[in-house]
Amino acid sequence: MSNVDKEKWYIPKNWKVDLDVRKKRLNACNNCEDKNTKFLLKNKPTCKHCGCIIDWKVKFVNEECPLKKW
């Protein structure tokens, strides 16, 4: 595989937050009054403000709460 191919598919190691940060974010979302329990996917609540699946959004470094709770 050439260097160009490697760069195209390279995912940096720091694209996810660590487990402690993820737990704090998830706790804030789970205690939020704006958590939407009308699931897009089975057992995956969403945010009423941004529509994101909470379990997924809390994992990514570049994501933030639309209500600035984290």
DSSP file (Angstrom, degrees, kcal/mol; ACC not computed):
  #  RESIDUE AA STRUCTURE BP1 BP2  ACC     N-H-->O    O-->H-N    N-H-->O    O-->H-N    TCO  KAPPA ALPHA  PHI   PSI    X-CA   Y-CA   Z-CA
    1    1 A M              0   0    0      0, 0.0     2,-0.0     0, 0.0     0, 0.0   0.000 360.0 360.0 360.0 131.8    0.0    0.0    0.0
    2    2 A S     >  -     0   0    0      1,-0.1     4,-2.1     4,-0.0     5,-0.2  -0.280 360.0-107.5 -76.8 166.0    1.4    3.4   -0.9
    3    3 A N  H  > S+     0   0    0      1,-0.2     4,-2.4     2,-0.2     5,-0.2   0.848 120.3  57.1 -61.6 -34.3    1.7    6.3    1.4
    4    4 A V  H  > S+     0   0    0      1,-0.2     4,-1.9     2,-0.2    -1,-0.2   0.919 107.3  47.8 -62.6 -44.1   -1.1    8.1   -0.4
    5    5 A D  H  > S+     0   0    0      2,-0.2     4,-1.4     1,-0.2    -2,-0.2   0.898 111.5  50.5 -63.5 -41.4   -3.4    5.1    0.3
    6    6 A K  H  X S+     0   0    0     -4,-2.1     4,-0.6     1,-0.2    -2,-0.2   0.910 110.3  49.3 -63.6 -43.0   -2.4    5.0    4.0
    7    7 A E  H >< S+     0   0    0     -4,-2.4     3,-0.6     1,-0.2    -1,-0.2   0.863 106.4  57.1 -65.5 -35.6   -3.1    8.7    4.4
    8    8 A K  H 3< S+     0   0    0     -4,-1.9    -1,-0.2     1,-0.2    -2,-0.2   0.871 117.8  31.9 -62.8 -37.7   -6.5    8.4    2.8
    9    9 A W  H 3< S+     0   0    0     -4,-1.4     2,-0.3    -3,-0.2    -1,-0.2   0.311  88.4 126.7-105.4   7.3   -7.7    5.7    5.3
   10   10 A Y    <<  -     0   0    0     -4,-0.6    -3,-0.0    -3,-0.6    -4,-0.0  -0.499  37.5-169.2 -71.9 129.1   -5.7    6.9    8.3
   11   11 A I        -     0   0    0     -2,-0.3     4,-0.1     2,-0.0    -2,-0.0  -0.983  25.4-122.2-116.6 120.8   -7.8    7.5   11.4
   12   12 A P    >   -     0   0    0      0, 0.0     3,-1.1     0, 0.0     0, 0.0  -0.244  14.0-125.5 -63.5 150.4   -6.0    9.3   14.2
   13   13 A K  G >  S+     0   0    0      1,-0.3     3,-0.5     2,-0.1    -2,-0.0   0.734 105.5  61.1 -67.1 -22.1   -5.8    7.5   17.6
   14   14 A N  G 3   +     0   0    0      1,-0.2    -1,-0.3    46,-0.0    47,-0.1   0.018  67.0 106.3 -97.1  28.3   -7.3   10.5   19.4
   15   15 A W  G <  S+     0   0    0     -3,-1.1    46,-1.6    45,-0.1     2,-0.3   0.671  77.2  55.5 -80.7 -15.5  -10.7   10.6   17.6
   16   16 A K  B <  S-A   60   0A   0     -3,-0.5    44,-0.2    44,-0.2     2,-0.1  -0.888  84.5-122.2-115.9 149.5  -12.4    9.2   20.6
   17   17 A V        -     0   0    0     42,-2.6    -2,-0.1    -2,-0.3    44,-0.0  -0.425  40.4 -93.3 -79.3 162.3  -12.5   10.6   24.2
   18   18 A D     >  -     0   0    0     -2,-0.1     4,-2.3     1,-0.1     3,-0.2  -0.259  39.6-100.4 -74.1 168.5  -11.3    8.4   27.0
   19   19 A L  H  > S+     0   0    0      1,-0.2     4,-2.4     2,-0.2     5,-0.2   0.837 119.3  54.6 -61.5 -38.4  -13.7    6.3   29.0
   20   20 A D  H  > S+     0   0    0      2,-0.2     4,-2.0     1,-0.2    -1,-0.2   0.920 110.7  45.6 -63.2 -44.0  -14.0    8.6   32.0
   21   21 A V  H  > S+     0   0    0     -3,-0.2     4,-2.5     1,-0.2     5,-0.2   0.916 111.8  52.7 -64.1 -43.4  -14.9   11.6   29.8
   22   22 A R  H  X S+     0   0    0     -4,-2.3     4,-2.7     1,-0.2    -2,-0.2   0.905 108.9  49.5 -59.1 -43.3  -17.4    9.4   27.9
   23   23 A K  H  X S+     0   0    0     -4,-2.4     4,-2.4     2,-0.2    -1,-0.2   0.901 111.0  49.3 -64.7 -41.3  -19.1    8.3   31.2
   24   24 A K  H  X S+     0   0    0     -4,-2.0     4,-2.1     2,-0.2    -2,-0.2   0.916 113.5  46.3 -64.3 -43.2  -19.4   12.0   32.4
   25   25 A R  H  X S+     0   0    0     -4,-2.5     4,-2.3     2,-0.2    -2,-0.2   0.935 113.2  48.7 -63.2 -46.6  -20.9   13.0   29.1
   26   26 A L  H  X S+     0   0    0     -4,-2.7     4,-2.8     1,-0.2    -2,-0.2   0.881 109.9  52.3 -62.8 -39.0  -23.3   10.1   29.1
   27   27 A N  H  X S+     0   0    0     -4,-2.4     4,-1.6     2,-0.2    -1,-0.2   0.917 109.2  49.7 -62.4 -44.3  -24.3   10.8   32.7
   28   28 A A  H  < S+     0   0    0     -4,-2.1     4,-0.3     1,-0.2    -2,-0.2   0.910 114.3  45.2 -61.4 -42.6  -25.1   14.5   31.8
   29   29 A C  H >< S+     0   0    0     -4,-2.3     3,-1.1     1,-0.2    -2,-0.2   0.904 110.5  52.6 -68.7 -41.6  -27.2   13.4   28.8
   30   30 A N  H 3< S+     0   0    0     -4,-2.8    -1,-0.2     1,-0.3    -2,-0.2   0.791 112.8  45.5 -66.7 -26.6  -29.0   10.7   30.7
   31   31 A N  T 3< S+     0   0    0     -4,-1.6    -1,-0.3    -5,-0.2     2,-0.2   0.420  90.1 111.1 -93.7   0.0  -30.0   13.2   33.4
   32   32 A C    X   -     0   0    0     -3,-1.1     3,-1.2    -4,-0.3    -3,-0.0  -0.539  66.3-141.5 -78.6 138.2  -31.0   15.8   30.9
   33   33 A E  T 3  S+     0   0    0      1,-0.2    -1,-0.1    -2,-0.2    -4,-0.1   0.625  99.7  62.1 -72.1 -12.5  -34.7   16.7   30.7
   34   34 A D  T 3  S+     0   0    0     -5,-0.1    14,-2.1     2,-0.1     2,-0.4   0.183  70.2 126.1-100.5  16.5  -34.3   17.0   26.9
   35   35 A K  E <   -B   47   0B   0     -3,-1.2     2,-0.6    12,-0.2    12,-0.2  -0.616  55.9-139.4 -72.9 130.6  -33.3   13.4   26.3
   36   36 A N  E     -B   46   0B   0     10,-3.5    10,-2.1    -2,-0.4    -2,-0.1  -0.830  17.6-171.6 -97.2 120.5  -35.6   11.9   23.7
   37   37 A T  E     +     0   0B   0     -2,-0.6     2,-1.2     8,-0.2    -1,-0.1   0.287  57.8 105.9 -96.9  10.9  -36.7    8.4   24.4
   38   38 A K  E    S-     0   0B   0      8,-0.1     2,-0.1     2,-0.0     8,-0.1  -0.790  74.6-139.8 -85.7  99.0  -38.3    7.9   21.0
   39   39 A F  E     -     0   0B   0     -2,-1.2     3,-0.1     1,-0.1    -2,-0.1  -0.326  30.4-167.4 -73.6 137.2  -35.6    5.7   19.7
   40   40 A L  E    S+     0   0B   0      4,-0.9     2,-0.3     1,-0.2    -1,-0.1   0.825  90.8  22.0 -78.5 -39.0  -34.2    5.9   16.1
   41   41 A L  E >  S-B   44   0B   0      3,-0.6     3,-1.9    -3,-0.0    -1,-0.2  -0.873 113.8 -70.8-123.5 158.2  -32.5    2.6   16.9
   42   42 A K  T 3  S-     0   0    0     -2,-0.3    -2,-0.1     1,-0.3    -1,-0.0  -0.260 114.9 -11.2 -54.0 122.7  -33.4    0.0   19.5
   43   43 A N  T 3  S+     0   0    0      1,-0.1    -1,-0.3    -6,-0.1    -6,-0.0   0.759 101.7 123.8  58.2  31.0  -32.6    1.3   23.0
   44   44 A K  E <   -B   41   0B   0     -3,-1.9    -4,-0.9    -7,-0.1    -3,-0.6  -0.825  47.8-156.5-122.7  91.7  -30.6    4.3   21.6
   45   45 A P  E     -     0   0B   0      0, 0.0     9,-2.1     0, 0.0    10,-0.5  -0.254   9.7-148.5 -66.0 155.7  -32.0    7.6   23.0
   46   46 A T  E     -BC  36  53B   0    -10,-2.1   -10,-3.5     7,-0.2     2,-0.4  -0.737  18.8-102.1-119.9 168.0  -31.4   10.8   21.1
   47   47 A C  E  >  -B   35   0B   0      5,-1.9     4,-1.8    -2,-0.2   -12,-0.2  -0.788  20.5-145.5 -89.7 130.9  -31.0   14.5   21.9
   48   48 A K  T  4 S+     0   0    0    -14,-2.1    -1,-0.1    -2,-0.4   -13,-0.1   0.739  96.6  48.9 -67.4 -22.0  -34.1   16.6   21.3
   49   49 A H  T  4 S+     0   0    0    -15,-0.2    -1,-0.2     3,-0.1   -14,-0.0   0.904 128.5  14.3 -87.8 -44.6  -31.9   19.6   20.3
   50   50 A C  T  4 S-     0   0    0      2,-0.1    -2,-0.2     0, 0.0    -1,-0.1   0.636  90.2-130.6-107.6 -16.7  -29.4   18.1   17.8
   51   51 A G     <  +     0   0    0     -4,-1.8    -3,-0.1     1,-0.3     2,-0.1   0.470  55.6 145.1  82.6   1.3  -31.1   14.7   17.0
   52   52 A C        -     0   0    0      1,-0.1    -5,-1.9    -6,-0.1     2,-0.7  -0.366  61.0-106.6 -74.0 152.2  -27.9   12.8   17.6
   53   53 A I  B >>  -C   46   0B   0     -7,-0.2     4,-2.5     1,-0.2     3,-0.9  -0.709  31.4-145.2 -75.5 117.5  -27.8    9.3   19.1
   54   54 A I  H 3> S+     0   0    0     -9,-2.1     4,-2.1    -2,-0.7     5,-0.2   0.883  92.6  57.0 -57.9 -47.0  -26.5   10.0   22.6
   55   55 A D  H 34 S+     0   0    0    -10,-0.5    -1,-0.3     1,-0.2     4,-0.2   0.818 115.6  38.9 -56.5 -31.1  -24.4    6.8   23.0
   56   56 A W  H X4 S+     0   0    0     -3,-0.9     3,-1.4     2,-0.1     4,-0.4   0.890 111.5  54.9 -85.7 -43.1  -22.5    7.6   19.8
   57   57 A K  H >< S+     0   0    0     -4,-2.5     3,-1.2     1,-0.3     6,-0.2   0.860  98.9  61.6 -62.2 -37.5  -22.1   11.4   20.2
   58   58 A V  T 3< S+     0   0    0     -4,-2.1    -1,-0.3     1,-0.2   -33,-0.2   0.644  96.4  63.4 -66.4 -13.2  -20.5   11.2   23.6
   59   59 A K  T <  S+     0   0    0     -3,-1.4   -42,-2.6    -5,-0.2     2,-0.3   0.715  84.0  87.7 -82.9 -22.4  -17.6    9.2   22.2
   60   60 A F  B X   -A   16   0A   0     -3,-1.2     3,-1.4    -4,-0.4   -44,-0.2  -0.650  65.4-145.0 -97.5 136.1  -16.1   11.8   19.7
   61   61 A V  T 3  S+     0   0    0    -46,-1.6    -1,-0.1    -2,-0.3   -45,-0.1   0.866  99.2  50.9 -58.2 -42.0  -13.6   14.4   20.6
   62   62 A N  T 3  S+     0   0    0    -47,-0.3    -1,-0.3     2,-0.0     2,-0.2   0.357  92.6  95.7 -86.7   7.8  -15.0   17.1   18.3
   63   63 A E    <   -     0   0    0     -3,-1.4     2,-0.3    -6,-0.2    -6,-0.0  -0.644  48.7-179.1 -96.0 155.6  -18.6   16.8   19.5
   64   64 A E        -     0   0    0     -2,-0.2    -2,-0.0     5,-0.0    -3,-0.0  -0.981  35.5 -94.9-148.1 159.1  -20.2   19.0   22.2
   65   65 A C    >   -     0   0    0     -2,-0.3     3,-1.7     1,-0.1     5,-0.1  -0.560  26.6-138.8 -73.0 132.9  -23.6   19.3   23.9
   66   66 A P  T 3  S+     0   0    0      0, 0.0    -1,-0.1     0, 0.0     0, 0.0   0.715 107.7  50.2 -66.9 -17.1  -25.8   21.8   22.2
   67   67 A L  T 3  S-     0   0    0      0, 0.0    -2,-0.1     0, 0.0     0, 0.0   0.308 115.3-118.3 -98.9   6.3  -26.9   23.0   25.6
   68   68 A K  S <  S+     0   0    0     -3,-1.7     0, 0.0     1,-0.1     0, 0.0   0.794  72.6 135.1  61.2  32.7  -23.2   23.3   26.7
   69   69 A K              0   0    0      1,-0.1    -1,-0.1   -44,-0.0   -41,-0.0   0.651 360.0 360.0 -82.6 -15.8  -23.6   20.7   29.5
   70   70 A W              0   0    0     -5,-0.1    -1,-0.1   -42,-0.0   -45,-0.1   0.242 360.0 360.0-155.6 360.0  -20.3   19.1   28.4
